[in-house]
Amino acid sequence: MALVAHPPSPSLHWRHKPPLIHRNTTSRRLKSSLSQTISVPRTNTSTEYQFSLLQQLTILCQSKQNLPQALTLLRQQISHHGTLDFLQQKEAMGLLLQACGRHQDIETGRGVHQMVASSTLFHDDVVLNTRLITMYSMCGYPLDSRSVFDGSEKKNLFMWNAMVSGYSRNQLHEYALRTFIELVSETEFKPDNFTFPCVIKACGGILDVGLGQGVHGMAAKLGLLGDVFVCNALIAVYGRCGVVDEALKVFDFMSEKNLVSWNSMISVFSENGFSEESLGLFRKMVEREESFVPDVATLVTVLPVCAGKGDIEMGMVFHGLAVKLGLNQELMVNNALIDMYLKCGWLSHAKCLFNMDGNKNVVSWNIMIGGFSTEGDTMGTFGLLRKMQGQEQEKANEVTILNVLPVCFEKSELRSLKELHGYSIRHGFQHDELVANAFVAAYAKCGLLCSAQLLFNGIETKTVSSWNALIGGCAQNGAPMKALEFYLQMENSGLEPDCFSIGSLLLACSHLKAIHFGKEIHGYLLRNGLETDPFIVISLLSLYVHCGKSAAARALFEEMEDKSLVSWNALIAGYSQNGLPDEALVLFRQMLSTGILPDEISIIILFGACSQLSALRLGKEAHCYALKAFLAEDVFVGCSMIDMYAKSGCIEQSRRVFNKLRKKDVASWNAIIVGYGFHGYGKEALNLFEKMQAFGQKPDSFTFVGILMACSHSGLVEEGLKFFNQMQNFHGLMPKLEHYACVVDMLGRAGRLDESLKFINEMPEEPDAGIWSSLLSSCKSYYALDIGRKVAEKLFELEPNKAENYVLVSNLFAQSGKWDDVRRVRQRMKEIGQQKDAGRSWIELGGKVYSFLAGNNSFTGSKEIHNMWRRLEEKICKIGYKPDTDSVLHELDEDEKIEVLRGHSEKLAISLGLLRTSKGQTLRVNKNLRICVDCHNAAKLISRAVEREIVVRDNKRFHHFRNGICSCGDYW
């Protein structure tokens, strides 16, 4: 006869991790007589004594801490041949085994197992062995359950069911299915309504809908589809596998439904994105004649639907229902309510609920910490974390760490990141794959790629997700070449890339402008049928956009069957970023015509396109749309509006938008400071900088770009040099090339060319072409031919084929009368196939943009425009205008030069503006090149003669002409 195996040592068995969320079990406080050794009462009859003993065991089994005492009492009775008979002993053992499983007390359970195995009466008792199997599985020891099962000679269907259920409970779904196959193929037992729910759950665990359908068919043949538990399990498995239609068919087919049935179907809709259907089914459940009263499971299912939709009104309705039903004090319901308020952006309501909750668990803390983290509130996140750690019961777990890490993605939070890392190591969390990967990504985002790589190297089993964290970290944080190298290493390790790997790889190619690598990846996607994945298609679209291949991006976009808002945004942004703002606006209108409503990102892109065109009227229309669509409160939209108005010449409107912002972050301060700097209002920009710090905002590197640019355009050289030094010594920010470029430009504009050249030579970084180009432009302004020649040599070393550089050098020579050198430079331009960009100006009138090329008379109505200019010329000549022929850098006689000046594009645009607008209206003109001295002088005098403000935006800055004076103070 086979004997039940004795309980093995715990160290030899596979222990499964307990679930992250435990339901607290409130135990009753025992009487003082039960907290000590229980004395056995002596009565006149053994029956009364037996009843008293079983009653005492029942009371002891209610608390985990009293289970060892219950085991001792039972052992004493059995070893001393007490008055319990065979059936009562069996009942007592079963009672204790159930309690051990319920309280997850494995040690006491092993003690009971020892008693059963050593007993000649009970070692092969089917009921007790079934209880043992269940106890081990509930404690997380399924291998011990299997040991009991295999050691039992007698097996009935209950024991088989317990084994299948044990595997399923411990998420060993394949083992559950194998056991089920053994049951139906090797025994005469027929699975029943207890077997099938566990087997169906296992099918959902491995997401095998085909297998689930097979089990469904078997249940139908056995006539079990009338069982509500079987049908509920089928609904759940179809929902988990995403086959919503099948789940709904089962639900509709059910003749009898309980509350679990309704909850299951509501959950299926919710988890598969059918939020309206989920809420609709809830209404149907409560409105039917035989309505069910919602329970905890119902509320924790529908509240996430409200959270996902951001529907705070519906969420509040469910909150009221929870209060009415007395369920708001339930821990799971309260947690779901807090989560709903947080995801709807109602942080104060969530905090109120959280603070009032006297029964918090680790999930409660994690939800609240995650809410602060999502808001980007670093102080609030860490404040709550410290408060949590001060609690005796609940301590941070893996989920806590994952929720806190998003606020550690800045270099300024590196110390906090290291503290979290140390805590995770001390508590063994670094072995969790998600935590390890998150730390790799966090170190990369903080710029510590070496630390990220070291941490990655310490991961024992590197999955695709681990590689993705490292590859993505490199691609997103300035190391695209390393991202490509790590990708190749991942491939060599035998792992196949997933969509996230491909997305990071495409991002790296975008940063490198490596279109040839990108096309290879595109080919790989086509060969492997991955080009339909929405995430990958958007990444491909972005690659072509960043590489300047707008036509290829458009072709890819047109092939997409499902054009989402994200894809529209990507393509519109691509046109805008590649200098095609007109096409971006046309595409935006097309998007609206398809019925797709823009979001915050769409509006930001739209403002960017309007900024490039200085299309003020279109920008105002976009502003109105943002207000109507309730998008204007977004801080990023606000920054875009500030930038748009500033670049459209309306710095006063920029300031009004800035003043109305409820939340002013560093980006919004930067936007308004840069705006004032771009307009030449340096002192106002510096005042804003002081206010920014007074309000507690810490300036970043972008702030100092704005400050230095403002000082440069306003001639505040000493102030600019002071702020440049403060940036390093006081604010701890290392200057980048753009900061050095601002200082070079600032010194050059002030004519301090030797000082500027010395500054360049002492830079810790190699100067780029932009810096040399800026200095060369200053050399032209101050007729510094000797320095200009040296600078030109450096510039041609870096960019030998750029037309703009040759134009600068040519103008430098022409200004000094070196016509032979001019001809030599222009001949070189012809040889390399380059030509000078023609001067172009444009003006927006009535929502339409009119463009002019210098010397081009093909514009409709050009005769009227030239006549207008002649009349203006007569007026301004009377108040001091004299054509500055030095602005014409060609070998022509004076009369010819004067005629060339009359054809300058900004003069034509101003003339059209005066013809088409009413008296007193401001004219706003844009120019692709720097405004020449002659046009600058003419614009000043025109503003005085016609009593109009004229705003001209050239490729360097804004000029506001009023009453014969320019805002730049003739310093540009």
Buried (B, 14 or more C-beta within 10 A) or exposed (E): EEEBBBBBEEEEBEBBEEEEEEEEEEEEEBEEEBEEEBEBEEEEEEEEBBEEBBEBBBBBBBBBEBBBBBBBBBBEBBEEEBEBEEEBBBBBBBBBBBBBBBBBBBEBBBBBBBBBBEBEEBBBBBBBBBBBBBBBBBBBBBBBBBBBBEBBEEBBBBBBBBBBBBBBBBBBBEBBBBBBEEBBEEEEBEBBBBBBBBBBBBBBBBEBBEBBBEBBEBBEEBEBBEBBBBBBBBBBBBBBBBBBEBBBBBBEEBEEBBBBBBBBBBBBBBBBEBBEBBBEBBEEBEEEEEEBEBBBBBBBBBBBBBBBBEBBEBBBEBBEBBEEBEBBEBBBBBBBBBBBBBBBEBBEBBBEBBEEBEEBBBBBBBBBBBBBBBBEBBEBBBEBBEEBEEEEEBEBBBBBBBBBBBBBBBEEBBEBBBBBBEBBEEEEBBEBBBBBBBBBBBBBBBBBBEBBBEBBEEBEEBEBBBBBBBBBBBBBBEBBEBBBBBBEBBEEEEBEBBBBBBBBBBBBBBBBEBBEBBBEBBEBBEEEEBBEBEEBBBBBBBBBBBBBBBEBBBEBBEEBEEBEBBBBBBBBBBBBBBEBBBBBBEBBEEBEEEEBEBBBBBBBBBBBBBBBBBBBBBBBBBBEBBEEBEBBBBBBBBBBBBBBBBBBBBBEBBBEBBEEBEEBBBBBBBBBBBBBBBBBBBEBBBEBBEEBEEEEBEBBBBBBBBBBBBBBBBBBBEBBBEBBEBBEEEBEBEBEBBBBBBBBBBBBBBBBBEBBBEBBEEBEEEBBBBBBBBBBBBBBBBEBBEBBBBBBEBBBEBBEEBBBBBBBBBBBBBBBEBEEBBEEBBEBBEEEEBEBEEBBBBBBBEEEBBBBBBBBEEBEEBEEBBEBBEEBBEBBEEEEBEBBBEBBBEEEEEEEBBEBBBBBBBBBBBBBBBEBBEEEEBBBBBBBBBBBEBBBBBBBBBBBBBEBBBBBBBEBBBBBBBEBEBBBEEEB
